[in-house]
């Protein structure tokens, strides 16, 4: 392999990790199917999760958490990816962050509108008279926030837990991986707490993020191994997927509404 090509590295992604991720996806999707097809179960979970919202302090916390935390983590990581082209200390993580961008750029439009319109499942706050504090437009299945929270963090979690020639695992990275995992899980389930998603929506969204990462990480590794992705053309790959990612943010209706409310109105 060319020397310059070999300078671009992804974390070790062997058959063992792939099987673990595949098993996680299967478990999540089976659990989602059970929750979906068991009469009344999905509603019971939502009703149980939303009941603590009668407490104003809890209601305010979960409202702010589910509304803003996705952007609090996702946008800074996107910015870190951009500056990693200039800061040498961030260079080893550039391809890992690139994988997160690719996941979001490809996965977001598949989740919404393609999968949401395909399943066309009304949100629980529409179907049932729930004490909700948050409004979300569009359909319910799968959860876009669940997908995005895992899509943006999963490559970093795997990277921080990897111990290979490129990445050396230590206790700081283990703590960071744990914090990212806690963030992704709590943000995903906050969508149930505020009454805009069912449990099956969340589980399906997380599973989709995992299986899509498995596919795209394998593809990215193949591009590296065959020399189709190297230091000479890396910026062209970056440009394409950054444009796709930013375009989705700009033209997505939910993002547009958020921008209009906070910066125009």
C-alpha positions as CSV (number, residue, x, y, z in Angstrom):
1,X,0.0,0.0,0.0
2,X,1.2,3.5,-0.8
3,X,2.9,5.3,2.2
4,X,0.6,8.3,1.9
5,X,-2.4,6.1,1.8
6,X,-1.4,4.3,4.9
7,X,-1.3,7.5,6.9
8,X,-5.1,7.5,6.8
9,X,-6.3,5.1,9.5
10,X,-9.6,3.9,10.8
11,X,-9.9,1.8,14.0
12,X,-9.4,-1.9,13.8
13,X,-12.7,-3.3,12.5
14,X,-12.5,-7.1,12.4
15,X,-15.0,-9.8,12.3
16,X,-15.5,-9.9,16.0
17,X,-16.6,-6.3,16.2
18,X,-18.9,-6.8,13.2
19,X,-20.6,-9.8,14.8
20,X,-21.1,-7.9,18.1
21,X,-22.7,-4.9,16.2
22,X,-24.8,-7.3,14.1
23,X,-26.0,-9.1,17.2
24,X,-26.8,-5.8,18.9
25,X,-28.9,-4.7,15.9
26,X,-30.8,-8.0,15.9
27,X,-31.6,-7.8,19.6
28,X,-32.8,-4.2,19.3
29,X,-34.9,-4.9,16.3
30,X,-36.5,-8.0,17.8
31,X,-37.2,-6.0,21.0
32,X,-38.7,-3.3,18.8
33,X,-40.9,-5.8,17.0
34,X,-42.1,-7.3,20.3
35,X,-42.9,-3.8,21.6
36,X,-44.7,-2.8,18.4
37,X,-46.8,-6.0,18.0
38,X,-47.7,-6.5,21.7
39,X,-51.1,-4.8,22.2
40,X,-51.0,-1.8,24.4
41,X,-47.3,-2.3,25.4
42,X,-45.9,0.7,23.5
43,X,-48.6,3.0,24.9
44,X,-48.0,1.7,28.4
45,X,-44.3,2.5,28.2
46,X,-45.0,6.1,26.9
47,X,-47.6,6.7,29.6
48,X,-45.3,5.4,32.3
49,X,-42.4,7.6,31.0
50,X,-44.5,10.8,30.7
51,X,-46.1,10.6,34.1
52,X,-43.2,12.2,36.0
53,X,-43.7,15.3,33.8
54,X,-46.3,16.5,36.3
55,X,-43.3,17.8,38.3
56,X,-42.4,21.2,36.7
57,X,-38.7,20.9,37.4
58,X,-38.5,17.5,35.7
59,X,-40.6,18.7,32.8
60,X,-38.3,21.7,32.3
61,X,-35.2,19.5,32.4
62,X,-36.5,16.9,29.9
63,X,-37.8,19.6,27.6
64,X,-34.5,21.4,27.4
65,X,-32.5,18.1,27.2
66,X,-34.5,16.6,24.3
67,X,-34.7,19.8,22.4
68,X,-31.1,21.0,22.6
69,X,-28.7,18.2,23.5
70,X,-28.5,16.7,20.0
71,X,-27.1,20.0,18.7
72,X,-24.9,20.6,21.8
73,X,-22.9,17.4,20.9
74,X,-23.4,17.0,17.2
75,X,-22.5,20.5,16.0
76,X,-19.2,20.8,18.1
77,X,-18.1,17.3,16.8
78,X,-18.8,18.5,13.3
79,X,-16.7,21.6,14.0
80,X,-13.9,19.5,15.5
81,X,-13.9,17.4,12.2
82,X,-13.4,20.6,10.2
83,X,-10.5,21.9,12.3
84,X,-8.9,18.4,12.4
85,X,-7.5,19.2,8.9
86,X,-5.4,22.0,10.6
87,X,-4.6,20.5,14.0
88,X,-2.1,17.6,14.0
89,X,-3.2,16.2,17.4
90,X,-6.7,15.6,15.9
91,X,-5.4,14.0,12.7
92,X,-5.7,10.4,14.0
93,X,-9.4,10.9,14.7
94,X,-10.2,12.6,11.5
95,X,-11.4,9.5,9.7
96,X,-13.4,8.4,12.7
97,X,-15.2,11.8,12.7
98,X,-15.6,11.5,9.0
99,X,-17.4,8.2,9.5
100,X,-19.9,10.0,11.8
101,X,-20.5,12.7,9.1
102,X,-21.0,10.0,6.5
103,X,-23.5,8.2,8.8
104,X,-25.5,11.4,9.3
105,X,-25.3,12.5,5.7
106,X,-26.6,9.2,4.4
107,X,-28.7,8.0,7.3
108,X,-30.7,11.2,8.0
109,X,-32.6,11.3,4.7
110,X,-33.2,7.5,4.9
111,X,-34.8,7.9,8.3
112,X,-36.7,11.1,7.5
113,X,-38.5,11.2,5.1
114,X,-38.1,7.7,3.6
115,X,-38.6,5.3,6.6
116,X,-40.9,7.7,8.4
117,X,-43.2,8.0,5.4
118,X,-43.0,4.3,4.7
119,X,-44.2,3.3,8.1
120,X,-46.4,6.5,8.5
121,X,-47.0,5.9,12.2
122,X,-48.6,8.8,14.0
123,X,-46.8,10.0,17.1
124,X,-48.2,9.0,20.5
125,X,-49.1,12.5,21.4
126,X,-51.4,12.5,18.3
127,X,-52.9,9.1,18.8
128,X,-53.4,9.3,22.6
129,X,-54.4,12.2,24.9
130,X,-51.0,12.4,26.7
131,X,-49.7,15.1,29.0
132,X,-46.8,16.1,26.7
133,X,-44.6,19.2,27.0
134,X,-43.0,19.0,23.5
135,X,-44.3,19.1,20.0
136,X,-42.7,17.3,17.1
137,X,-43.9,17.3,13.5
138,X,-44.0,14.3,11.1
139,X,-44.4,10.6,11.8
140,X,-43.0,8.6,14.6
141,X,-41.2,5.4,13.4
142,X,-38.2,5.4,13.5
143,X,-36.9,8.0,16.0
144,X,-34.6,10.4,14.2
145,X,-33.0,11.6,17.5
146,X,-32.2,8.0,18.5
147,X,-30.6,7.4,15.1
148,X,-28.6,10.7,15.1
149,X,-27.4,10.4,18.7
150,X,-25.9,7.0,18.1
151,X,-24.7,7.8,14.5
152,X,-22.6,10.7,15.7
153,X,-21.2,9.0,18.8
154,X,-20.8,5.3,17.9
155,X,-17.7,5.6,15.8
156,X,-16.0,7.6,18.6
157,X,-17.2,5.1,21.2
158,X,-15.7,2.2,19.2
159,X,-12.5,4.2,18.6
160,X,-12.0,5.0,22.3
161,X,-12.5,1.4,23.3
162,X,-10.1,0.1,20.6
163,X,-6.6,-0.9,21.4
164,X,-4.6,-1.3,18.2
165,X,-1.5,0.2,16.4
166,X,-3.3,3.5,15.8
167,X,-5.4,3.9,18.9
168,X,-4.2,3.0,22.4
169,X,-7.0,2.5,24.9
170,X,-6.6,4.2,28.4
171,X,-8.9,5.1,31.3
172,X,-9.6,8.6,30.0
173,X,-10.8,7.2,26.6
174,X,-12.9,4.6,28.4
175,X,-14.6,7.3,30.5
176,X,-15.2,9.4,27.4
177,X,-16.7,6.4,25.6
178,X,-19.0,5.7,28.6
179,X,-20.1,9.4,28.7
180,X,-20.9,9.4,25.0
181,X,-22.9,6.1,25.4
182,X,-24.8,7.6,28.4
183,X,-25.5,10.7,26.3
184,X,-26.8,8.7,23.3
185,X,-29.0,6.4,25.5
186,X,-30.5,9.2,27.6
187,X,-31.2,11.4,24.5
188,X,-32.8,8.5,22.7
189,X,-35.1,7.7,25.6
190,X,-35.9,11.3,26.3
191,X,-38.0,11.2,23.2
192,X,-40.3,8.7,25.0
193,X,-40.3,10.9,28.2
194,X,-41.6,13.9,26.3
195,X,-44.2,11.8,24.5
196,X,-43.1,12.1,20.9
197,X,-41.9,8.5,20.4
198,X,-42.8,5.0,21.3
199,X,-40.2,2.5,22.7
200,X,-40.2,0.6,19.4
201,X,-39.4,3.8,17.5
202,X,-36.4,4.4,19.7
203,X,-35.1,0.8,19.5
204,X,-35.5,0.7,15.8
205,X,-33.6,4.0,15.3
206,X,-30.7,2.8,17.5
207,X,-30.5,-0.5,15.6
208,X,-30.6,1.3,12.3
209,X,-27.7,3.5,13.4
210,X,-25.6,0.4,14.4
211,X,-26.3,-1.6,11.2
212,X,-25.6,1.4,9.0
213,X,-22.3,2.1,10.8
214,X,-21.3,-1.5,10.3
215,X,-22.0,-1.2,6.5
216,X,-20.3,2.2,6.1
217,X,-17.3,1.4,8.3
218,X,-16.7,-1.8,6.3
219,X,-17.0,0.3,3.0
220,X,-14.6,2.9,4.4
221,X,-12.1,0.3,5.3
222,X,-12.3,-1.2,1.8
223,X,-11.7,2.2,0.3
224,X,-8.6,2.6,2.4
225,X,-7.3,-0.8,1.7
226,X,-7.7,-0.4,-2.1
227,X,-6.2,3.1,-2.1
228,X,-9.5,4.6,-3.4
229,X,-9.4,6.9,-0.3
230,X,-6.1,8.6,0.4
231,X,-4.6,11.8,1.4
232,X,-4.7,13.2,-2.1
233,X,-8.5,12.8,-2.6
234,X,-9.7,12.8,1.1
235,X,-10.8,16.4,0.9
236,X,-13.0,15.7,-2.0
237,X,-14.8,12.9,-0.1
238,X,-15.0,15.4,2.9
239,X,-16.5,18.1,0.7
240,X,-19.2,15.8,-0.8
241,X,-20.4,14.5,2.6
242,X,-20.1,17.8,4.4
243,X,-22.3,19.4,1.7
244,X,-24.8,16.5,2.0
245,X,-24.9,16.8,5.8
246,X,-25.3,20.6,5.8
247,X,-27.9,20.5,3.1
248,X,-30.0,18.2,5.1
249,X,-29.8,20.5,8.1
250,X,-30.7,23.5,6.0
251,X,-33.6,21.9,4.1
252,X,-35.0,19.7,6.8
253,X,-38.3,21.1,7.9
254,X,-37.7,20.5,11.7
255,X,-34.3,22.2,11.5
256,X,-35.9,25.1,9.5
257,X,-38.6,25.6,12.1
258,X,-36.0,25.5,14.9
259,X,-33.9,28.2,13.0
260,X,-36.9,30.3,12.3
261,X,-38.1,30.3,15.9
262,X,-34.7,31.1,17.4
263,X,-33.2,33.4,14.9
264,X,-36.0,35.0,12.7
265,X,-39.1,35.3,14.9
